[in-house]
């Protein structure tokens, strides 16, 4: 289910789009990714806590799709899950999640992590009691396929709960970045590497599955930073700086300094956070 905007921007190569996202979350463009938890941990924990409201994971075998550094996985374990399996398409993120789980004292039987594609989960049907995903769906090209896969690996009677990007997510940053790209290229060279949804669209994706008792929720608020530089640092760390894919590599360091200053000059000290939550039972 590709966004029509991709066609308008002239980008129709799904493999290239997916590769850019993957490389971003391997830290290919910059070393900001090493600060992912330092700058984004509190933000993603808040989303993860909201995601798990009303979701009973105690004693359950849980799959975390798009586990990142293990933020949601560790929260699930802290709430009494018997075992959590996390998958992510980034080797870097998987290794971070493994390291964190070990530091928290969990062994591999309690927490295991794999490099895998959300559109092709490497598990048998009905493998998990509960499947969760925190802010990952928006980075998947074929979102219907990813959700269908989550349903497939959930046992009958099990639950699925996801959070994802609404259309206003990071609106301020996206606007500035669009101006930066336009200034350097005279046009937008390719669509932004994430695919937000409306409540209606996300509900439709869930309704096209065998899930019942579907529930939707939207949380819209602002988060503030001490300066434009801090706002840039946060976005650079959590977004993987996808737009640097089309910049020449010898310009990356120079452009990052310039772009950080642009955020400062424009006084970008807050972001809109538009998060959608959806859950259902199989």
FENLINPE-V153026 format. One record per pair of residues at least 6 apart in sequence whose ideal C-beta (glycine too) atoms are under 7 Angstrom apart, sorted by the first residue. I is the first residue (numbers start at 1). J is the second residue. D is the distance in Angstrom with one decimal. If there is no record, write none. Layout:
I_J_D, I_J_D
This chain:
1_142_5.7, 1_143_5.4, 1_144_5.0, 2_14_6.8, 2_141_5.8, 3_191_6.7, 3_195_5.1, 5_191_5.1, 6_12_6.4, 6_191_4.8, 9_188_5.6, 9_190_5.4, 9_191_4.4, 11_17_6.4, 11_190_4.1, 11_191_5.6, 14_141_5.5, 17_141_6.2, 17_193_6.6, 18_141_6.2, 20_193_5.7, 20_242_6.1, 20_245_4.6, 21_139_5.6, 21_193_5.0, 21_242_6.7, 22_89_5.4, 22_90_6.4, 24_240_3.0, 24_241_6.6, 24_242_5.0, 25_33_6.9, 25_90_3.9, 25_92_6.7, 25_93_5.9, 25_240_5.1, 26_90_5.5, 26_91_6.5, 26_92_4.9, 27_33_3.9, 27_34_6.8, 27_92_5.7, 29_240_6.9, 29_241_4.8, 29_244_4.2, 29_252_6.2, 30_236_6.8, 30_241_5.6, 30_252_6.5, 30_256_6.3, 32_236_4.2, 32_237_4.6, 32_241_6.6, 33_92_6.8, 33_237_6.5, 33_240_6.2, 35_237_4.7, 36_69_5.9, 36_237_5.1, 36_238_6.4, 37_69_5.5, 39_233_6.0, 39_234_4.9, 39_237_4.4, 39_238_7.0, 40_234_6.6, 40_237_5.8, 40_238_4.4, 41_71_6.6, 43_223_6.8, 44_71_4.9, 44_134_6.6, 44_135_6.8, 45_71_6.1, 45_75_6.9, 47_134_6.1, 47_135_6.3, 47_163_5.5, 47_275_5.7, 48_71_5.8, 48_72_4.5, 48_75_5.1, 48_134_5.1, 49_75_6.9, 50_219_6.4, 50_277_6.5, 51_132_6.6, 51_134_5.8, 51_161_5.6, 51_163_4.7, 51_277_6.0, 52_75_6.7, 52_79_6.6, 55_130_6.8, 55_159_6.1, 55_161_5.0, 55_279_6.7, 57_76_5.2, 57_79_5.3, 57_80_6.5, 57_81_4.4, 57_130_5.7, 58_79_6.6, 58_80_3.6, 58_81_7.0, 59_80_6.4, 59_82_5.2, 60_81_5.4, 60_82_6.4, 60_129_3.9, 60_130_4.9, 61_82_6.1, 61_83_4.9, 61_128_5.4, 61_129_4.9, 62_76_5.1, 62_81_4.8, 62_84_4.8, 62_128_6.4, 62_129_6.7, 62_130_4.7, 62_132_6.3, 63_85_5.2, 63_128_4.4, 63_131_4.6, 63_153_6.4, 64_72_5.3, 64_73_4.5, 64_76_6.7, 64_84_6.0, 64_86_4.3, 64_132_5.6, 64_133_7.0, 65_87_6.0, 65_118_5.2, 65_131_6.4, 65_133_4.2, 65_136_6.1, 65_150_6.1, 66_88_5.8, 66_118_5.9, 66_133_5.3, 66_136_2.6, 67_73_5.2, 67_86_3.1, 67_87_6.3, 67_88_5.0, 67_97_5.4, 67_113_6.3, 68_88_6.1, 68_93_5.1, 69_93_5.9, 69_96_4.3, 69_97_5.5, 69_100_6.4, 70_86_6.1, 70_96_6.9, 70_97_3.2, 70_100_4.9, 70_101_6.0, 71_134_6.9, 72_132_6.0, 72_134_4.3, 73_84_4.7, 73_86_4.5, 73_97_6.4, 73_111_6.3, 74_100_6.5, 74_101_6.7, 74_104_6.1, 76_84_5.1, 76_132_6.7, 77_84_5.6, 77_106_6.3, 77_110_6.7, 77_111_6.3, 83_109_6.8, 83_110_5.7, 84_111_5.3, 85_112_5.5, 86_97_5.5, 86_113_4.4, 87_114_5.0, 87_116_4.1, 87_121_6.9, 88_94_5.2, 88_115_6.7, 89_115_6.6, 89_116_6.9, 89_117_5.6, 91_115_5.2, 94_113_4.8, 94_114_6.7, 94_115_5.1, 97_113_4.6, 98_113_5.1, 101_111_4.1, 116_122_5.2, 118_136_6.5, 118_140_5.5, 118_146_4.4, 118_149_6.7, 119_140_6.5, 119_142_5.5, 119_145_4.7, 119_146_5.3, 119_149_6.5, 120_149_7.0, 121_149_4.5, 121_153_5.5, 123_153_4.7, 125_152_5.6, 125_153_6.6, 126_155_4.2, 126_156_6.7, 127_153_4.8, 128_153_5.6, 128_154_5.8, 128_155_6.6, 128_158_6.5, 129_155_6.1, 129_158_5.0, 130_158_5.7, 130_159_5.0, 131_150_4.5, 131_153_6.5, 131_154_5.1, 131_160_4.8, 132_161_5.1, 133_150_7.0, 133_162_4.3, 134_163_5.3, 135_163_5.6, 135_164_6.3, 135_165_6.8, 137_143_5.4, 137_146_6.3, 137_162_5.7, 137_164_4.0, 138_164_4.7, 138_165_3.6, 138_194_4.7, 138_195_5.6, 138_196_5.7, 139_194_5.5, 140_146_4.7, 141_195_7.0, 143_195_6.7, 143_205_6.1, 144_205_5.6, 144_208_6.7, 147_205_5.4, 147_206_6.8, 147_209_6.3, 148_209_6.3, 150_160_5.3, 151_160_6.5, 151_209_4.7, 151_210_6.2, 151_211_6.3, 151_282_6.1, 154_160_5.8, 154_282_4.8, 156_282_5.7, 157_282_6.7, 158_282_5.2, 159_279_6.5, 159_281_5.5, 160_211_6.5, 160_279_6.4, 160_280_5.5, 161_279_4.1, 162_278_5.5, 163_275_5.5, 163_276_6.7, 163_277_5.1, 164_197_6.1, 164_202_6.6, 164_276_5.3, 165_194_6.0, 165_196_4.1, 165_274_7.0, 166_196_5.8, 166_218_6.3, 166_274_3.2, 166_275_6.2, 166_276_5.1, 167_196_4.8, 167_198_6.2, 167_274_6.5, 168_220_6.8, 168_272_4.8, 168_274_3.8, 169_196_5.9, 169_272_7.0, 169_273_6.4, 169_274_4.5, 169_275_7.0, 170_235_6.5, 170_271_5.5, 171_272_4.7, 172_268_5.4, 172_270_6.9, 172_271_5.4, 172_272_6.5, 173_235_4.6, 173_268_7.0, 173_271_6.2, 174_192_6.4, 176_262_6.3, 176_263_6.3, 176_266_6.1, 176_268_6.1, 177_243_5.6, 178_188_6.6, 180_259_5.9, 180_262_6.3, 181_188_5.8, 181_189_6.6, 181_243_6.0, 182_188_6.7, 189_246_4.7, 190_246_6.7, 192_242_6.8, 193_242_3.9, 197_276_6.3, 199_216_5.4, 199_218_5.5, 199_276_6.0, 202_216_6.8, 202_276_5.3, 202_278_5.2, 203_214_6.6, 203_216_5.3, 203_278_6.8, 206_214_4.9, 206_278_5.4, 206_280_5.5, 207_214_6.5, 210_282_6.3, 211_280_3.2, 211_281_6.4, 211_282_6.1, 212_280_6.5, 212_281_5.4, 213_280_6.1, 213_281_4.7, 214_278_6.9, 214_280_4.4, 215_279_5.1, 216_277_7.0, 216_278_5.4, 217_277_4.2, 218_276_5.4, 219_275_4.9, 220_274_5.2, 221_273_5.6, 222_270_5.0, 222_272_6.0, 223_270_6.5, 223_271_5.7, 223_273_5.7, 224_269_6.0, 224_270_4.6, 225_231_4.3, 225_234_6.5, 225_269_5.2, 225_270_6.7, 227_264_6.5, 227_269_6.5, 228_263_3.9, 228_264_3.7, 228_266_6.5, 228_267_6.0, 228_268_4.7, 228_269_6.2, 229_260_5.5, 229_263_6.6, 229_264_5.3, 231_263_5.6, 231_268_4.8, 231_269_5.9, 231_271_6.7, 232_259_6.5, 232_260_4.6, 232_263_4.0, 244_252_5.7, 247_255_5.8
